Amino acid sequence: MSLQHTDQEAAAVAKAPRVSLNDIEDAIGGVYYTTGSDALPHASIEYLRPLTLLTICVIVMRNGFTVIGKSAPASVDNFDADLGRKFAYEDAIRQLWPLMGFSLREKLSNGK
């Protein structure tokens, strides 16, 4: 299920403040991509090929917090660089959602 679809479903039933996909994306300072082989240039030659298939997305939030998303196909034949970046980004966003939910809950519990 896409992030947008999940966000739309949650918004449709929300009756109170919630963390939206837009909230998360608005809090992002930068998004950076690399591959495992670029991130680990001194890796053993026998693992170099599999590392080229590992896509890494580093999201830096405006407050300086970082999250790393990743994706890799099970089969070399299924590798697609654009999809790898999409899946790695979504993996990172899914990690941020509960963290921002915790932050919202703190604000709500303190009456802010």
PDB file as gemmi writes it, atoms N, CA and C in Angstrom:
CRYST1    1.000    1.000    1.000  90.00  90.00  90.00 P 1                      
ATOM      1  N   MET A   1       0.837  -1.167   0.000  1.00  0.00           N  
ATOM      2  CA  MET A   1       0.000   0.000   0.000  1.00  0.00           C  
ATOM      3  C   MET A   1       0.892   1.245   0.000  1.00  0.00           C  
ATOM      4  N   SER A   2       0.546   2.214  -0.817  1.00  0.00           N  
ATOM      5  CA  SER A   2       1.369   3.416  -0.917  1.00  0.00           C  
ATOM      6  C   SER A   2       1.204   4.292   0.317  1.00  0.00           C  
ATOM      7  N   LEU A   3       2.201   5.132   0.542  1.00  0.00           N  
ATOM      8  CA  LEU A   3       2.135   6.063   1.661  1.00  0.00           C  
ATOM      9  C   LEU A   3       0.938   7.000   1.515  1.00  0.00           C  
ATOM     10  N   GLN A   4       0.685   7.446   0.299  1.00  0.00           N  
ATOM     11  CA  GLN A   4      -0.420   8.363   0.062  1.00  0.00           C  
ATOM     12  C   GLN A   4      -1.758   7.700   0.388  1.00  0.00           C  
ATOM     13  N   HIS A   5      -1.920   6.454  -0.003  1.00  0.00           N  
ATOM     14  CA  HIS A   5      -3.159   5.722   0.256  1.00  0.00           C  
ATOM     15  C   HIS A   5      -3.359   5.535   1.758  1.00  0.00           C  
ATOM     16  N   THR A   6      -2.316   5.150   2.452  1.00  0.00           N  
ATOM     17  CA  THR A   6      -2.382   4.981   3.907  1.00  0.00           C  
ATOM     18  C   THR A   6      -2.761   6.293   4.576  1.00  0.00           C  
ATOM     19  N   ASP A   7      -2.148   7.382   4.142  1.00  0.00           N  
ATOM     20  CA  ASP A   7      -2.432   8.700   4.713  1.00  0.00           C  
ATOM     21  C   ASP A   7      -3.882   9.097   4.452  1.00  0.00           C  
ATOM     22  N   GLN A   8      -4.385   8.868   3.258  1.00  0.00           N  
ATOM     23  CA  GLN A   8      -5.772   9.201   2.925  1.00  0.00           C  
ATOM     24  C   GLN A   8      -6.758   8.405   3.769  1.00  0.00           C  
ATOM     25  N   GLU A   9      -6.485   7.128   3.968  1.00  0.00           N  
ATOM     26  CA  GLU A   9      -7.374   6.299   4.803  1.00  0.00           C  
ATOM     27  C   GLU A   9      -7.409   6.805   6.236  1.00  0.00           C  
ATOM     28  N   ALA A  10      -6.249   7.154   6.779  1.00  0.00           N  
ATOM     29  CA  ALA A  10      -6.181   7.658   8.149  1.00  0.00           C  
ATOM     30  C   ALA A  10      -6.897   8.998   8.271  1.00  0.00           C  
ATOM     31  N   ALA A  11      -6.723   9.867   7.284  1.00  0.00           N  
ATOM     32  CA  ALA A  11      -7.357  11.184   7.310  1.00  0.00           C  
ATOM     33  C   ALA A  11      -8.884  11.068   7.261  1.00  0.00           C  
ATOM     34  N   ALA A  12      -9.376  10.070   6.538  1.00  0.00           N  
ATOM     35  CA  ALA A  12     -10.822   9.897   6.377  1.00  0.00           C  
ATOM     36  C   ALA A  12     -11.536   9.584   7.693  1.00  0.00           C  
ATOM     37  N   VAL A  13     -10.833   8.992   8.636  1.00  0.00           N  
ATOM     38  CA  VAL A  13     -11.470   8.618   9.907  1.00  0.00           C  
ATOM     39  C   VAL A  13     -10.976   9.434  11.089  1.00  0.00           C  
ATOM     40  N   ALA A  14     -10.065  10.355  10.856  1.00  0.00           N  
ATOM     41  CA  ALA A  14      -9.468  11.138  11.946  1.00  0.00           C  
ATOM     42  C   ALA A  14     -10.489  12.089  12.561  1.00  0.00           C  
ATOM     43  N   LYS A  15     -10.492  12.122  13.886  1.00  0.00           N  
ATOM     44  CA  LYS A  15     -11.359  13.021  14.634  1.00  0.00           C  
ATOM     45  C   LYS A  15     -10.545  13.928  15.548  1.00  0.00           C  
ATOM     46  N   ALA A  16      -9.242  13.792  15.511  1.00  0.00           N  
ATOM     47  CA  ALA A  16      -8.350  14.533  16.398  1.00  0.00           C  
ATOM     48  C   ALA A  16      -7.047  14.793  15.650  1.00  0.00           C  
ATOM     49  N   PRO A  17      -6.169  15.594  16.236  1.00  0.00           N  
ATOM     50  CA  PRO A  17      -4.877  15.841  15.571  1.00  0.00           C  
ATOM     51  C   PRO A  17      -4.159  14.531  15.259  1.00  0.00           C  
ATOM     52  N   ARG A  18      -3.482  14.525  14.131  1.00  0.00           N  
ATOM     53  CA  ARG A  18      -2.732  13.351  13.695  1.00  0.00           C  
ATOM     54  C   ARG A  18      -1.531  13.810  12.890  1.00  0.00           C  
ATOM     55  N   VAL A  19      -0.593  12.914  12.714  1.00  0.00           N  
ATOM     56  CA  VAL A  19       0.577  13.187  11.875  1.00  0.00           C  
ATOM     57  C   VAL A  19       0.218  12.767  10.452  1.00  0.00           C  
ATOM     58  N   SER A  20       0.303  13.705   9.555  1.00  0.00           N  
ATOM     59  CA  SER A  20       0.017  13.406   8.158  1.00  0.00           C  
ATOM     60  C   SER A  20       1.319  13.231   7.378  1.00  0.00           C  
ATOM     61  N   LEU A  21       1.189  12.681   6.204  1.00  0.00           N  
ATOM     62  CA  LEU A  21       2.345  12.545   5.316  1.00  0.00           C  
ATOM     63  C   LEU A  21       2.919  13.925   5.008  1.00  0.00           C  
ATOM     64  N   ASN A  22       2.055  14.911   4.825  1.00  0.00           N  
ATOM     65  CA  ASN A  22       2.539  16.280   4.577  1.00  0.00           C  
ATOM     66  C   ASN A  22       3.322  16.815   5.764  1.00  0.00           C  
ATOM     67  N   ASP A  23       2.879  16.512   6.997  1.00  0.00           N  
ATOM     68  CA  ASP A  23       3.618  16.943   8.189  1.00  0.00           C  
ATOM     69  C   ASP A  23       5.041  16.388   8.164  1.00  0.00           C  
ATOM     70  N   ILE A  24       5.145  15.124   7.819  1.00  0.00           N  
ATOM     71  CA  ILE A  24       6.454  14.476   7.780  1.00  0.00           C  
ATOM     72  C   ILE A  24       7.322  15.113   6.700  1.00  0.00           C  
ATOM     73  N   GLU A  25       6.756  15.235   5.505  1.00  0.00           N  
ATOM     74  CA  GLU A  25       7.540  15.768   4.394  1.00  0.00           C  
ATOM     75  C   GLU A  25       7.917  17.234   4.619  1.00  0.00           C  
ATOM     76  N   ASP A  26       7.057  17.989   5.317  1.00  0.00           N  
ATOM     77  CA  ASP A  26       7.392  19.379   5.627  1.00  0.00           C  
ATOM     78  C   ASP A  26       8.541  19.495   6.631  1.00  0.00           C  
ATOM     79  N   ALA A  27       8.747  18.453   7.425  1.00  0.00           N  
ATOM     80  CA  ALA A  27       9.809  18.468   8.440  1.00  0.00           C  
ATOM     81  C   ALA A  27      11.148  17.971   7.908  1.00  0.00           C  
ATOM     82  N   ILE A  28      11.177  17.566   6.641  1.00  0.00           N  
ATOM     83  CA  ILE A  28      12.404  17.043   6.033  1.00  0.00           C  
ATOM     84  C   ILE A  28      13.289  18.195   5.564  1.00  0.00           C  
ATOM     85  N   GLY A  29      14.550  18.116   5.936  1.00  0.00           N  
ATOM     86  CA  GLY A  29      15.529  19.105   5.485  1.00  0.00           C  
ATOM     87  C   GLY A  29      16.195  18.692   4.186  1.00  0.00           C  
ATOM     88  N   GLY A  30      16.479  17.393   4.037  1.00  0.00           N  
ATOM     89  CA  GLY A  30      17.150  16.906   2.833  1.00  0.00           C  
ATOM     90  C   GLY A  30      16.984  15.412   2.673  1.00  0.00           C  
ATOM     91  N   VAL A  31      17.016  14.965   1.427  1.00  0.00           N  
ATOM     92  CA  VAL A  31      16.908  13.543   1.086  1.00  0.00           C  
ATOM     93  C   VAL A  31      18.091  13.205   0.186  1.00  0.00           C  
ATOM     94  N   TYR A  32      18.828  12.166   0.568  1.00  0.00           N  
ATOM     95  CA  TYR A  32      20.031  11.777  -0.156  1.00  0.00           C  
ATOM     96  C   TYR A  32      20.000  10.282  -0.451  1.00  0.00           C  
ATOM     97  N   TYR A  33      20.470   9.918  -1.632  1.00  0.00           N  
ATOM     98  CA  TYR A  33      20.485   8.519  -2.049  1.00  0.00           C  
ATOM     99  C   TYR A  33      21.904   8.073  -2.359  1.00  0.00           C  
ATOM    100  N   THR A  34      22.147   6.822  -2.099  1.00  0.00           N  
ATOM    101  CA  THR A  34      23.404   6.206  -2.487  1.00  0.00           C  
ATOM    102  C   THR A  34      23.141   4.713  -2.674  1.00  0.00           C  
ATOM    103  N   THR A  35      24.158   4.007  -3.075  1.00  0.00           N  
ATOM    104  CA  THR A  35      24.064   2.554  -3.163  1.00  0.00           C  
ATOM    105  C   THR A  35      25.019   1.961  -2.130  1.00  0.00           C  
ATOM    106  N   GLY A  36      24.820   0.703  -1.852  1.00  0.00           N  
ATOM    107  CA  GLY A  36      25.709   0.041  -0.911  1.00  0.00           C  
ATOM    108  C   GLY A  36      27.150   0.047  -1.388  1.00  0.00           C  
ATOM    109  N   SER A  37      27.359  -0.104  -2.681  1.00  0.00           N  
ATOM    110  CA  SER A  37      28.730  -0.129  -3.198  1.00  0.00           C  
ATOM    111  C   SER A  37      29.388   1.243  -3.095  1.00  0.00           C  
ATOM    112  N   ASP A  38      28.618   2.316  -3.264  1.00  0.00           N  
ATOM    113  CA  ASP A  38      29.182   3.663  -3.112  1.00  0.00           C  
ATOM    114  C   ASP A  38      29.438   3.983  -1.641  1.00  0.00           C  
ATOM    115  N   ALA A  39      28.556   3.495  -0.764  1.00  0.00           N  
ATOM    116  CA  ALA A  39      28.702   3.770   0.668  1.00  0.00           C  
ATOM    117  C   ALA A  39      29.836   2.953   1.291  1.00  0.00           C  
ATOM    118  N   LEU A  40      30.124   1.808   0.698  1.00  0.00           N  
ATOM    119  CA  LEU A  40      31.147   0.899   1.244  1.00  0.00           C  
ATOM    120  C   LEU A  40      32.184   0.584   0.164  1.00  0.00           C  
ATOM    121  N   PRO A  41      32.955   1.568  -0.252  1.00  0.00           N  
ATOM    122  CA  PRO A  41      33.878   1.357  -1.379  1.00  0.00           C  
ATOM    123  C   PRO A  41      34.986   0.340  -1.109  1.00  0.00           C  
ATOM    124  N   HIS A  42      35.232   0.027   0.144  1.00  0.00           N  
ATOM    125  CA  HIS A  42      36.303  -0.918   0.463  1.00  0.00           C  
ATOM    126  C   HIS A  42      35.778  -2.319   0.744  1.00  0.00           C  
ATOM    127  N   ALA A  43      34.521  -2.561   0.358  1.00  0.00           N  
ATOM    128  CA  ALA A  43      33.938  -3.886   0.576  1.00  0.00           C  
ATOM    129  C   ALA A  43      34.664  -4.937  -0.263  1.00  0.00           C  
ATOM    130  N   SER A  44      34.622  -6.142   0.214  1.00  0.00           N  
ATOM    131  CA  SER A  44      35.247  -7.256  -0.491  1.00  0.00           C  
ATOM    132  C   SER A  44      34.685  -7.363  -1.910  1.00  0.00           C  
ATOM    133  N   ILE A  45      35.524  -7.649  -2.861  1.00  0.00           N  
ATOM    134  CA  ILE A  45      35.130  -7.746  -4.268  1.00  0.00           C  
ATOM    135  C   ILE A  45      33.996  -8.753  -4.468  1.00  0.00           C  
ATOM    136  N   GLU A  46      33.955  -9.791  -3.651  1.00  0.00           N  
ATOM    137  CA  GLU A  46      32.903 -10.806  -3.816  1.00  0.00           C  
ATOM    138  C   GLU A  46      31.522 -10.263  -3.459  1.00  0.00           C  
ATOM    139  N   TYR A  47      31.463  -9.174  -2.680  1.00  0.00           N  
ATOM    140  CA  TYR A  47      30.173  -8.600  -2.292  1.00  0.00           C  
ATOM    141  C   TYR A  47      29.857  -7.306  -3.031  1.00  0.00           C  
ATOM    142  N   LEU A  48      30.733  -6.906  -3.933  1.00  0.00           N  
ATOM    143  CA  LEU A  48      30.540  -5.650  -4.645  1.00  0.00           C  
ATOM    144  C   LEU A  48      29.261  -5.667  -5.488  1.00  0.00           C  
ATOM    145  N   ARG A  49      29.018  -6.717  -6.221  1.00  0.00           N  
ATOM    146  CA  ARG A  49      27.811  -6.789  -7.071  1.00  0.00           C  
ATOM    147  C   ARG A  49      26.537  -6.695  -6.231  1.00  0.00           C  
ATOM    148  N   PRO A  50      26.370  -7.493  -5.178  1.00  0.00           N  
ATOM    149  CA  PRO A  50      25.145  -7.355  -4.377  1.00  0.00           C  
ATOM    150  C   PRO A  50      24.986  -5.954  -3.775  1.00  0.00           C  
ATOM    151  N   LEU A  51      26.094  -5.313  -3.424  1.00  0.00           N  
ATOM    152  CA  LEU A  51      26.008  -3.974  -2.845  1.00  0.00           C  
ATOM    153  C   LEU A  51      25.552  -2.928  -3.855  1.00  0.00           C  
ATOM    154  N   THR A  52      25.761  -3.178  -5.152  1.00  0.00           N  
ATOM    155  CA  THR A  52      25.275  -2.237  -6.164  1.00  0.00           C  
ATOM    156  C   THR A  52      23.751  -2.265  -6.239  1.00  0.00           C  
ATOM    157  N   LEU A  53      23.138  -3.333  -5.745  1.00  0.00           N  
ATOM    158  CA  LEU A  53      21.685  -3.482  -5.782  1.00  0.00           C  
ATOM    159  C   LEU A  53      20.997  -2.928  -4.531  1.00  0.00           C  
ATOM    160  N   LEU A  54      21.781  -2.581  -3.532  1.00  0.00           N  
ATOM    161  CA  LEU A  54      21.241  -2.021  -2.288  1.00  0.00           C  
ATOM    162  C   LEU A  54      21.113  -0.511  -2.448  1.00  0.00           C  
ATOM    163  N   THR A  55      19.888  -0.016  -2.339  1.00  0.00           N  
ATOM    164  CA  THR A  55      19.638   1.422  -2.417  1.00  0.00           C  
ATOM    165  C   THR A  55      19.435   1.946  -1.003  1.00  0.00           C  
ATOM    166  N   ILE A  56      20.110   3.032  -0.698  1.00  0.00           N  
ATOM    167  CA  ILE A  56      20.044   3.641   0.630  1.00  0.00           C  
ATOM    168  C   ILE A  56      19.519   5.064   0.485  1.00  0.00           C  
ATOM    169  N   CYS A  57      18.536   5.395   1.312  1.00  0.00           N  
ATOM    170  CA  CYS A  57      17.975   6.744   1.350  1.00  0.00           C  
ATOM    171  C   CYS A  57      18.237   7.309   2.743  1.00  0.00           C  
ATOM    172  N   VAL A  58      18.933   8.423   2.799  1.00  0.00           N  
ATOM    173  CA  VAL A  58      19.186   9.097   4.066  1.00  0.00           C  
ATOM    174  C   VAL A  58      18.319  10.343   4.094  1.00  0.00           C  
ATOM    175  N   ILE A  59      17.440  10.411   5.094  1.00  0.00           N  
ATOM    176  CA  ILE A  59      16.615  11.601   5.277  1.00  0.00           C  
ATOM    177  C   ILE A  59      17.134  12.347   6.491  1.00  0.00           C  
ATOM    178  N   VAL A  60      17.414  13.624   6.272  1.00  0.00           N  
ATOM    179  CA  VAL A  60      17.845  14.497   7.359  1.00  0.00           C  
ATOM    180  C   VAL A  60      16.684  15.442   7.644  1.00  0.00           C  
ATOM    181  N   MET A  61      16.198  15.371   8.868  1.00  0.00           N  
ATOM    182  CA  MET A  61      15.098  16.238   9.265  1.00  0.00           C  
ATOM    183  C   MET A  61      15.635  17.640   9.538  1.00  0.00           C  
ATOM    184  N   ARG A  62      14.757  18.617   9.514  1.00  0.00           N  
ATOM    185  CA  ARG A  62      15.184  20.003   9.767  1.00  0.00           C  
ATOM    186  C   ARG A  62      15.834  20.164  11.135  1.00  0.00           C  
ATOM    187  N   ASN A  63      15.430  19.308  12.089  1.00  0.00           N  
ATOM    188  CA  ASN A  63      16.024  19.406  13.431  1.00  0.00           C  
ATOM    189  C   ASN A  63      17.349  18.654  13.532  1.00  0.00           C  
ATOM    190  N   GLY A  64      17.810  18.060  12.429  1.00  0.00           N  
ATOM    191  CA  GLY A  64      19.084  17.364  12.412  1.00  0.00           C  
ATOM    192  C   GLY A  64      19.001  15.862  12.621  1.00  0.00           C  
ATOM    193  N   PHE A  65      17.836  15.338  12.996  1.00  0.00           N  
ATOM    194  CA  PHE A  65      17.679  13.894  13.174  1.00  0.00           C  
ATOM    195  C   PHE A  65      17.773  13.213  11.817  1.00  0.00           C  
ATOM    196  N   THR A  66      18.382  12.026  11.775  1.00  0.00           N  
ATOM    197  CA  THR A  66      18.519  11.296  10.521  1.00  0.00           C  
ATOM    198  C   THR A  66      17.869   9.925  10.606  1.00  0.00           C  
ATOM    199  N   VAL A  67      17.369   9.492   9.474  1.00  0.00           N  
ATOM    200  CA  VAL A  67      16.778   8.163   9.328  1.00  0.00           C  
ATOM    201  C   VAL A  67      17.310   7.575   8.033  1.00  0.00           C  
ATOM    202  N   ILE A  68      17.546   6.279   8.045  1.00  0.00           N  
ATOM    203  CA  ILE A  68      18.052   5.594   6.855  1.00  0.00           C  
ATOM    204  C   ILE A  68      17.043   4.558   6.401  1.00  0.00           C  
ATOM    205  N   GLY A  69      16.618   4.684   5.160  1.00  0.00           N  
ATOM    206  CA  GLY A  69      15.747   3.693   4.536  1.00  0.00           C  
ATOM    207  C   GLY A  69      16.565   2.887   3.551  1.00  0.00           C  
ATOM    208  N   LYS A  70      16.117   1.683   3.283  1.00  0.00           N  
ATOM    209  CA  LYS A  70      16.879   0.839   2.355  1.00  0.00           C  
ATOM    210  C   LYS A  70      15.938  -0.051   1.567  1.00  0.00           C  
ATOM    211  N   SER A  71      16.435  -0.505   0.423  1.00  0.00           N  
ATOM    212  CA  SER A  71      15.710  -1.484  -0.386  1.00  0.00           C  
ATOM    213  C   SER A  71      16.713  -2.272  -1.214  1.00  0.00           C  
ATOM    214  N   ALA A  72      16.365  -3.489  -1.476  1.00  0.00           N  
ATOM    215  CA  ALA A  72      17.195  -4.350  -2.324  1.00  0.00           C  
ATOM    216  C   ALA A  72      16.313  -5.472  -2.862  1.00  0.00           C  
ATOM    217  N   PRO A  73      16.442  -5.794  -4.134  1.00  0.00           N  
ATOM    218  CA  PRO A  73      15.637  -6.875  -4.683  1.00  0.00           C  
ATOM    219  C   PRO A  73      16.198  -8.244  -4.287  1.00  0.00           C  
ATOM    220  N   ALA A  74      15.325  -9.212  -4.237  1.00  0.00           N  
ATOM    221  CA  ALA A  74      15.772 -10.582  -3.968  1.00  0.00           C  
ATOM    222  C   ALA A  74      16.491 -11.149  -5.184  1.00  0.00           C  
ATOM    223  N   SER A  75      16.091 -10.710  -6.364  1.00  0.00           N  
ATOM    224  CA  SER A  75      16.698 -11.182  -7.602  1.00  0.00           C  
ATOM    225  C   SER A  75      17.347 -10.020  -8.342  1.00  0.00           C  
ATOM    226  N   VAL A  76      18.542 -10.236  -8.834  1.00  0.00           N  
ATOM    227  CA  VAL A  76      19.260  -9.232  -9.619  1.00  0.00           C  
ATOM    228  C   VAL A  76      18.412  -8.776 -10.806  1.00  0.00           C  
ATOM    229  N   ASP A  77      17.673  -9.691 -11.399  1.00  0.00           N  
ATOM    230  CA  ASP A  77      16.863  -9.380 -12.575  1.00  0.00           C  
ATOM    231  C   ASP A  77      15.748  -8.390 -12.269  1.00  0.00           C  
ATOM    232  N   ASN A  78      15.382  -8.247 -11.003  1.00  0.00           N  
ATOM    233  CA  ASN A  78      14.309  -7.328 -10.635  1.00  0.00           C  
ATOM    234  C   ASN A  78      14.802  -5.939 -10.243  1.00  0.00           C  
ATOM    235  N   PHE A  79      16.098  -5.706 -10.292  1.00  0.00           N  
ATOM    236  CA  PHE A  79      16.609  -4.408  -9.861  1.00  0.00           C  
ATOM    237  C   PHE A  79      16.164  -3.303 -10.810  1.00  0.00           C  
ATOM    238  N   ASP A  80      15.649  -2.240 -10.224  1.00  0.00           N  
ATOM    239  CA  ASP A  80      15.280  -1.030 -10.947  1.00  0.00           C  
ATOM    240  C   ASP A  80      15.681   0.138 -10.046  1.00  0.00           C  
ATOM    241  N   ALA A  81      16.599   0.969 -10.500  1.00  0.00           N  
ATOM    242  CA  ALA A  81      17.146   2.040  -9.662  1.00  0.00           C  
ATOM    243  C   ALA A  81      16.065   3.000  -9.177  1.00  0.00           C  
ATOM    244  N   ASP A  82      15.130   3.368 -10.061  1.00  0.00           N  
ATOM    245  CA  ASP A  82      14.068   4.299  -9.658  1.00  0.00           C  
ATOM    246  C   ASP A  82      13.169   3.688  -8.592  1.00  0.00           C  
ATOM    247  N   LEU A  83      12.790   2.438  -8.775  1.00  0.00           N  
ATOM    248  CA  LEU A  83      11.974   1.764  -7.758  1.00  0.00           C  
ATOM    249  C   LEU A  83      12.750   1.593  -6.464  1.00  0.00           C  
ATOM    250  N   GLY A  84      14.028   1.318  -6.570  1.00  0.00           N  
ATOM    251  CA  GLY A  84      14.865   1.189  -5.380  1.00  0.00           C  
ATOM    252  C   GLY A  84      14.850   2.462  -4.554  1.00  0.00           C  
ATOM    253  N   ARG A  85      14.965   3.608  -5.229  1.00  0.00           N  
ATOM    254  CA  ARG A  85      14.917   4.890  -4.514  1.00  0.00           C  
ATOM    255  C   ARG A  85      13.536   5.114  -3.895  1.00  0.00           C  
ATOM    256  N   LYS A  86      12.489   4.784  -4.641  1.00  0.00           N  
ATOM    257  CA  LYS A  86      11.122   4.944  -4.120  1.00  0.00           C  
ATOM    258  C   LYS A  86      10.919   4.092  -2.871  1.00  0.00           C  
ATOM    259  N   PHE A  87      11.295   2.828  -2.935  1.00  0.00           N  
ATOM    260  CA  PHE A  87      11.093   1.918  -1.802  1.00  0.00           C  
ATOM    261  C   PHE A  87      11.955   2.307  -0.604  1.00  0.00           C  
ATOM    262  N   ALA A  88      13.185   2.750  -0.859  1.00  0.00           N  
ATOM    263  CA  ALA A  88      14.063   3.173   0.237  1.00  0.00           C  
ATOM    264  C   ALA A  88      13.505   4.422   0.913  1.00  0.00           C  
ATOM    265  N   TYR A  89      12.979   5.351   0.126  1.00  0.00           N  
ATOM    266  CA  TYR A  89      12.358   6.564   0.670  1.00  0.00           C  
ATOM    267  C   TYR A  89      11.153   6.190   1.540  1.00  0.00           C  
ATOM    268  N   GLU A  90      10.292   5.327   1.018  1.00  0.00           N  
ATOM    269  CA  GLU A  90       9.107   4.906   1.774  1.00  0.00           C  
ATOM    270  C   GLU A  90       9.501   4.195   3.063  1.00  0.00           C  
ATOM    271  N   ASP A  91      10.566   3.417   3.019  1.00  0.00           N  
ATOM    272  CA  ASP A  91      11.050   2.736   4.222  1.00  0.00           C  
ATOM    273  C   ASP A  91      11.455   3.762   5.283  1.00  0.00           C  
ATOM    274  N   ALA A  92      12.130   4.811   4.865  1.00  0.00           N  
ATOM    275  CA  ALA A  92      12.549   5.853   5.802  1.00  0.00           C  
ATOM    276  C   ALA A  92      11.343   6.612   6.352  1.00  0.00           C  
ATOM    277  N   ILE A  93      10.394   6.946   5.500  1.00  0.00           N  
ATOM    278  CA  ILE A  93       9.192   7.669   5.946  1.00  0.00           C  
ATOM    279  C   ILE A  93       8.418   6.835   6.955  1.00  0.00           C  
ATOM    280  N   ARG A  94       8.312   5.543   6.715  1.00  0.00           N  
ATOM    281  CA  ARG A  94       7.583   4.669   7.650  1.00  0.00           C  
ATOM    282  C   ARG A  94       8.262   4.622   9.020  1.00  0.00           C  
ATOM    283  N   GLN A  95       9.553   4.858   9.073  1.00  0.00           N  
ATOM    284  CA  GLN A  95      10.254   4.934  10.359  1.00  0.00           C  
ATOM    285  C   GLN A  95       9.961   6.259  11.056  1.00  0.00           C  
ATOM    286  N   LEU A  96       9.790   7.314  10.288  1.00  0.00           N  
ATOM    287  CA  LEU A  96       9.545   8.635  10.865  1.00  0.00           C  
ATOM    288  C   LEU A  96       8.138   8.779  11.436  1.00  0.00           C  
ATOM    289  N   TRP A  97       7.171   8.096  10.851  1.00  0.00           N  
ATOM    290  CA  TRP A  97       5.774   8.270  11.238  1.00  0.00           C  
ATOM    291  C   TRP A  97       5.551   8.036  12.733  1.00  0.00           C  
ATOM    292  N   PRO A  98       5.987   6.912  13.292  1.00  0.00           N  
ATOM    293  CA  PRO A  98       5.765   6.721  14.733  1.00  0.00           C  
ATOM    294  C   PRO A  98       6.570   7.687  15.597  1.00  0.00           C  
ATOM    295  N   LEU A  99       7.724   8.109  15.131  1.00  0.00           N  
ATOM    296  CA  LEU A  99       8.517   9.076  15.899  1.00  0.00           C  
ATOM    297  C   LEU A  99       7.795  10.417  15.981  1.00  0.00           C  
ATOM    298  N   MET A 100       7.238  10.837  14.875  1.00  0.00           N  
ATOM    299  CA  MET A 100       6.502  12.092  14.885  1.00  0.00           C  
ATOM    300  C   MET A 100       5.174  11.933  15.631  1.00  0.00           C  
ATOM    301  N   GLY A 101       4.602  10.731  15.598  1.00  0.00           N  
ATOM    302  CA  GLY A 101       3.411  10.465  16.392  1.00  0.00           C  
ATOM    303  C   GLY A 101       3.702  10.580  17.876  1.00  0.00           C  
ATOM    304  N   PHE A 102       4.854  10.095  18.295  1.00  0.00           N  
ATOM    305  CA  PHE A 102       5.264  10.218  19.695  1.00  0.00           C  
ATOM    306  C   PHE A 102       5.395  11.687  20.066  1.00  0.00           C  
ATOM    307  N   SER A 103       5.998  12.465  19.197  1.00  0.00           N  
ATOM    308  CA  SER A 103       6.178  13.891  19.457  1.00  0.00           C  
ATOM    309  C   SER A 103       4.820  14.594  19.578  1.00  0.00           C  
ATOM    310  N   LEU A 104       3.889  14.264  18.690  1.00  0.00           N  
ATOM    311  CA  LEU A 104       2.551  14.845  18.763  1.00  0.00           C  
ATOM    312  C   LEU A 104       1.862  14.442  20.062  1.00  0.00           C  
ATOM    313  N   ARG A 105       2.010  13.187  20.448  1.00  0.00           N  
ATOM    314  CA  ARG A 105       1.389  12.713  21.687  1.00  0.00           C  
ATOM    315  C   ARG A 105       1.944  13.463  22.894  1.00  0.00           C  
ATOM    316  N   GLU A 106       3.243  13.733  22.884  1.00  0.00           N  
ATOM    317  CA  GLU A 106       3.860  14.521  23.971  1.00  0.00           C  
ATOM    318  C   GLU A 106       3.222  15.900  24.034  1.00  0.00           C  
ATOM    319  N   LYS A 107       3.063  16.534  22.898  1.00  0.00           N  
ATOM    320  CA  LYS A 107       2.459  17.867  22.869  1.00  0.00           C  
ATOM    321  C   LYS A 107       1.020  17.817  23.380  1.00  0.00           C  
ATOM    322  N   LEU A 108       0.268  16.821  22.926  1.00  0.00           N  
ATOM    323  CA  LEU A 108      -1.132  16.699  23.358  1.00  0.00           C  
ATOM    324  C   LEU A 108      -1.234  16.429  24.864  1.00  0.00           C  
ATOM    325  N   SER A 109      -0.338  15.615  25.391  1.00  0.00           N  
ATOM    326  CA  SER A 109      -0.405  15.284  26.809  1.00  0.00           C  
ATOM    327  C   SER A 109       0.005  16.448  27.689  1.00  0.00           C  
ATOM    328  N   ASN A 110       0.762  17.378  27.128  1.00  0.00           N  
ATOM    329  CA  ASN A 110       1.173  18.567  27.869  1.00  0.00           C  
ATOM    330  C   ASN A 110       0.234  19.743  27.623  1.00  0.00           C  
ATOM    331  N   GLY A 111      -0.844  19.483  26.896  1.00  0.00           N  
ATOM    332  CA  GLY A 111      -1.828  20.533  26.648  1.00  0.00           C  
ATOM    333  C   GLY A 111      -1.385  21.595  25.683  1.00  0.00           C  
ATOM    334  N   LYS A 112      -0.446  21.284  24.831  1.00  0.00           N  
ATOM    335  CA  LYS A 112       0.047  22.273  23.845  1.00  0.00           C  
ATOM    336  C   LYS A 112      -0.629  22.110  22.524  1.00  0.00           C  
TER     337      LYS A 112                                                      
END                                                                             
